[in-house]
């Protein structure tokens, strides 16, 4: 029997060994070696096409790498989503609308997910879902709302709630602040920051600024080049220019990344 319980200080690690991954024989990530320890917030940054989402999917076991391994807490989860899923929750990039026009309430969405991921739920499932929504800052009144009629920020909270249902030590969030209005971005960033004090949270991002105050380390991906370190080590003009080139603009102590997605102070 379980109940909603977001555990504190869940120590864990992800080890990436000699990893090369891509699609259709094309190598996007090459010879990546990395050890990420939690709890804490880790950002994966880099321009389009460098493999941020690919790397998340490899960590989740959804893509089998061309070579190399992914080890979580001593367990080889390479290319095995069932094994990886015991350690992590995955939230794909938020879309503005579903691929098909179908109604589904928040309650139905979470209930279906819970039956798949959680074997035993204490008390009534509605009580469990209510508690789960409270964890992500949503009132139970949204339970009967069509999930596709929620605001972007509300929908993202529901998706995070689903990923938290089995209380994994790791959360993978792909562009968690995309398709959300400015106020919603700040609120989701705060939620992610709060959760990162208890879990290892890995996010991909084009706009690192809202999450920087919570961020412990950054993986900066380029084509054939990567840097992993503390925020101060990575977010400096010399390192950033090696990845972004002329898209980096400095203004006093501020550094701005300008690419196809954002123009943001970092």
Backbone torsions as a table, in degrees:
resi	resn	phi	psi	omega
1	UNK	NA	134.1	176.9
2	UNK	-131.9	160.1	171.5
3	UNK	-133.4	172.3	179.9
4	UNK	-62.8	120.5	-177.4
5	UNK	-150.9	98.7	179.2
6	UNK	-84.1	100.5	-173.6
7	UNK	-64.3	151.5	-178.9
8	UNK	-96.9	146.7	172.7
9	UNK	46.3	57.1	-179.3
10	UNK	-81.2	97.4	-179.1
11	UNK	-67.7	133.5	-179.4
12	UNK	-163.0	166.7	175.8
13	UNK	-148.3	152.3	174.1
14	UNK	-121.6	125.2	179.6
15	UNK	-116.0	126.2	179.5
16	UNK	-110.3	119.8	-173.5
17	UNK	-117.1	117.3	173.6
18	UNK	47.4	46.4	-170.5
19	UNK	-86.4	128.4	170.0
20	UNK	-127.8	128.4	-176.0
21	UNK	-145.6	156.7	178.4
22	UNK	177.1	-156.6	-177.5
23	UNK	-134.0	141.1	173.8
24	UNK	51.0	40.0	178.0
25	UNK	82.0	-4.7	179.6
26	UNK	-92.3	123.6	-177.9
27	UNK	-82.2	118.0	177.6
28	UNK	-97.0	-44.2	176.8
29	UNK	-112.8	131.4	-175.8
30	UNK	-126.8	127.6	171.2
31	UNK	49.4	52.1	-179.8
32	UNK	-89.3	126.8	174.9
33	UNK	-124.5	124.3	-171.2
34	UNK	-158.8	143.7	171.0
35	UNK	-126.6	121.9	-178.3
36	UNK	-115.3	125.4	-178.0
37	UNK	-114.7	147.7	-179.6
38	UNK	-126.4	172.3	7.7
39	UNK	-77.9	170.3	179.3
40	UNK	141.2	168.3	-179.3
41	UNK	-104.5	127.4	177.8
42	UNK	-118.6	130.1	177.3
43	UNK	-105.8	134.9	170.4
44	UNK	-100.1	114.5	-178.9
45	UNK	-116.1	161.6	176.2
46	UNK	150.2	160.5	180.0
47	UNK	-65.0	171.8	175.6
48	UNK	-58.2	141.8	171.8
49	UNK	85.8	4.7	-178.3
50	UNK	-91.8	-5.9	172.3
51	UNK	105.3	21.4	-179.0
52	UNK	-63.7	-52.1	179.3
53	UNK	-66.9	-38.9	177.2
54	UNK	-57.3	-44.4	-179.1
55	UNK	-64.3	-41.1	176.6
56	UNK	-59.2	-44.2	-178.5
57	UNK	-67.1	-32.9	174.9
58	UNK	-66.0	-42.9	178.7
59	UNK	-62.5	-34.8	-179.8
60	UNK	-80.4	-3.2	-179.3
61	UNK	80.7	5.5	-176.4
62	UNK	-78.9	-22.7	176.1
63	UNK	-125.9	130.0	176.1
64	UNK	-85.9	125.0	-178.4
65	UNK	-67.9	159.5	176.6
66	UNK	-67.1	-34.9	172.7
67	UNK	-157.1	162.4	179.1
68	UNK	97.9	-179.7	-172.9
69	UNK	-139.4	156.1	170.5
70	UNK	-121.6	122.7	-178.8
71	UNK	-117.2	126.3	176.1
72	UNK	-119.5	119.4	-179.6
73	UNK	49.4	40.6	176.7
74	UNK	85.0	-1.0	-178.0
75	UNK	-106.1	129.6	177.3
76	UNK	-75.8	111.1	-178.0
77	UNK	-109.9	11.6	-174.0
78	UNK	-54.9	120.2	176.9
79	UNK	64.3	20.2	-176.4
80	UNK	-128.2	90.9	-176.5
81	UNK	-63.9	-31.4	178.9
82	UNK	-66.0	-42.8	179.4
83	UNK	-70.2	-42.5	179.2
84	UNK	-65.9	-35.7	-176.9
85	UNK	-63.1	-18.3	176.4
86	UNK	-70.3	-22.2	-176.6
87	UNK	-105.5	-17.4	-170.4
88	UNK	-143.2	159.4	169.7
89	UNK	-116.4	140.1	-174.5
90	UNK	-120.9	129.2	177.2
91	UNK	-119.3	107.8	179.4
92	UNK	-69.3	170.7	-178.4
93	UNK	-61.5	135.4	-178.4
94	UNK	-69.8	134.9	175.6
95	UNK	-108.0	154.5	-177.6
96	UNK	-69.4	-31.5	-178.3
97	UNK	-151.4	156.7	-179.5
98	UNK	-70.5	160.0	178.1
99	UNK	-69.1	-22.9	177.3
100	UNK	-129.1	157.8	-178.5
101	UNK	-93.4	95.4	-179.6
102	UNK	-141.5	143.2	-179.5
103	UNK	-84.6	139.2	173.5
104	UNK	-156.1	126.0	179.6
105	UNK	-79.7	162.1	176.6
106	UNK	-58.3	-41.6	179.6
107	UNK	-61.3	-46.6	-179.4
108	UNK	-63.7	-41.1	-179.5
109	UNK	-61.1	-49.0	-178.4
110	UNK	-72.4	-37.6	180.0
111	UNK	-61.9	-44.6	179.1
112	UNK	-61.1	-44.3	-179.5
113	UNK	-65.2	-40.1	-178.8
114	UNK	-64.3	-39.4	-179.5
115	UNK	-64.3	-27.6	179.4
116	UNK	-81.7	-42.9	-170.2
117	UNK	-96.9	-28.9	-173.7
118	UNK	-114.1	120.2	-173.8
119	UNK	-75.7	-36.8	-175.3
120	UNK	-140.5	127.6	-178.0
121	UNK	-118.7	127.8	179.6
122	UNK	-74.1	147.5	178.5
123	UNK	62.3	-158.0	-179.0
124	UNK	-79.3	142.8	-178.6
125	UNK	-62.0	-30.2	177.3
126	UNK	-66.1	-36.6	176.5
127	UNK	-63.8	-43.1	179.1
128	UNK	-60.8	-47.0	-179.4
129	UNK	-64.8	-39.6	177.0
130	UNK	-58.8	-46.4	179.2
131	UNK	-64.5	-37.8	179.5
132	UNK	-64.3	-42.0	177.7
133	UNK	-65.0	-37.0	178.1
134	UNK	-62.4	-36.0	179.4
135	UNK	-59.5	-36.8	-178.0
136	UNK	-98.4	11.6	173.4
137	UNK	81.5	28.0	177.9
138	UNK	-114.8	142.5	178.0
139	UNK	-81.2	151.6	-179.4
140	UNK	-62.2	-15.3	-179.6
141	UNK	-63.4	-18.6	-179.6
142	UNK	-82.2	-7.1	-174.3
143	UNK	-54.1	-40.1	-176.7
144	UNK	-93.2	3.9	179.5
145	UNK	-77.9	145.6	173.6
146	UNK	-66.4	125.2	-175.7
147	UNK	-60.3	-28.3	-177.9
148	UNK	-85.8	-1.6	175.8
149	UNK	-104.9	1.3	176.2
150	UNK	-75.7	161.8	172.3
151	UNK	-68.7	163.3	179.6
152	UNK	-57.8	-41.7	-179.4
153	UNK	-66.1	-41.4	178.1
154	UNK	-64.5	-42.8	-179.2
155	UNK	-64.0	-39.6	178.7
156	UNK	-63.1	-37.0	177.6
157	UNK	-64.1	-38.7	178.1
158	UNK	-63.9	-42.3	179.7
159	UNK	-65.2	-38.4	177.1
160	UNK	-66.6	-38.7	177.0
161	UNK	-58.6	-43.7	178.5
162	UNK	-60.4	-42.4	-179.0
163	UNK	-67.3	-25.2	-178.1
164	UNK	-87.4	-9.0	-168.9
165	UNK	-54.5	-39.1	-178.6
166	UNK	-98.5	15.7	175.3
167	UNK	51.6	55.4	-179.7
168	UNK	-75.0	154.5	178.1
169	UNK	-75.3	-13.0	-175.3
170	UNK	-130.3	137.7	171.4
171	UNK	-121.0	133.6	173.7
172	UNK	-110.7	120.3	-176.8
173	UNK	-122.9	118.0	-178.8
174	UNK	-94.2	112.8	-179.0
175	UNK	46.7	59.1	-173.7
176	UNK	-67.1	-13.3	-179.3
177	UNK	-103.3	6.6	-179.4
178	UNK	-79.4	156.7	176.1
179	UNK	57.5	31.9	179.7
180	UNK	-130.7	142.7	179.3
181	UNK	-67.9	162.9	-174.7
182	UNK	-53.8	-44.1	179.6
183	UNK	-65.6	-41.3	178.5
184	UNK	-63.0	-37.5	177.9
185	UNK	-58.9	-46.2	-178.8
186	UNK	-63.2	-38.9	-178.8
187	UNK	-70.0	-41.2	178.1
188	UNK	-66.9	-39.1	177.3
189	UNK	-59.6	-41.4	178.7
190	UNK	-64.2	-42.4	178.2
191	UNK	-60.9	-45.9	179.3
192	UNK	-61.0	-42.1	178.6
193	UNK	-60.7	-42.5	179.0
194	UNK	-63.9	-43.9	-179.5
195	UNK	-67.2	-28.9	-177.2
196	UNK	-71.2	-12.5	174.8
197	UNK	-76.2	-12.3	-175.9
198	UNK	-118.1	-23.8	-174.8
199	UNK	-133.6	164.7	169.2
200	UNK	-84.6	116.8	-179.8
201	UNK	-117.9	124.3	179.1
202	UNK	-114.5	122.7	-178.6
203	UNK	-123.2	144.9	166.7
204	UNK	-94.3	149.1	-175.7
205	UNK	-158.0	145.9	166.8
206	UNK	-100.7	-18.2	-177.2
207	UNK	-125.8	89.3	-174.3
208	UNK	-77.1	-12.3	-167.2
209	UNK	-60.4	-44.5	-175.2
210	UNK	-68.1	-22.7	-177.9
211	UNK	-102.4	-4.4	-173.0
212	UNK	-60.8	-37.8	-176.5
213	UNK	-68.2	-17.1	177.4
214	UNK	-99.5	-12.4	-169.0
215	UNK	-77.8	132.9	177.9
216	UNK	-92.6	-44.7	178.9
217	UNK	-145.0	161.8	-179.2
218	UNK	-130.0	135.5	167.7
219	UNK	-103.6	115.8	179.4
220	UNK	-103.0	113.9	-175.9
221	UNK	-100.3	134.9	171.8
222	UNK	-127.2	-170.2	177.4
223	UNK	-89.2	103.9	-178.3
224	UNK	80.0	15.1	-176.4
225	UNK	-154.0	139.4	174.8
226	UNK	-149.5	153.4	178.1
227	UNK	-131.8	135.4	177.1
228	UNK	-130.1	124.4	-178.9
229	UNK	-176.2	-172.4	177.2
230	UNK	-65.7	160.8	-177.9
231	UNK	-54.5	-46.5	-177.4
232	UNK	-64.9	-29.5	-179.8
233	UNK	-75.7	-35.0	-174.3
234	UNK	-92.6	-41.5	-174.2
235	UNK	-86.8	62.2	174.1
236	UNK	-131.9	152.7	-171.3
237	UNK	-54.6	-40.0	-176.3
238	UNK	-63.5	-44.2	-179.9
239	UNK	-70.8	-45.7	-176.7
240	UNK	-64.3	-36.9	-179.2
241	UNK	-65.8	-27.6	179.0
242	UNK	-66.4	-27.1	179.2
243	UNK	-95.8	-48.0	-171.1
244	UNK	-98.1	-11.7	-179.7
245	UNK	61.1	-130.2	-176.4
246	UNK	-73.6	-3.3	177.1
247	UNK	-74.8	-4.2	177.4
248	UNK	-94.3	127.0	177.3
249	UNK	-124.1	131.4	178.4
250	UNK	-105.7	143.6	179.6
251	UNK	-141.9	90.3	-174.5
252	UNK	67.2	-123.5	179.2
253	UNK	-87.8	-7.0	-178.0
254	UNK	-88.8	144.8	175.8
255	UNK	-120.6	131.7	-179.1
256	UNK	-114.9	131.5	173.2
257	UNK	-101.2	123.0	178.7
258	UNK	-119.8	111.1	175.6
259	UNK	-134.1	-163.9	-175.8
260	UNK	-68.4	-14.0	-176.9
261	UNK	-103.1	-38.1	-169.6
262	UNK	-142.5	163.1	164.2
263	UNK	-133.5	100.1	-168.0
264	UNK	-138.2	142.5	172.6
265	UNK	-74.8	135.4	177.5
266	UNK	-125.2	NA	NA
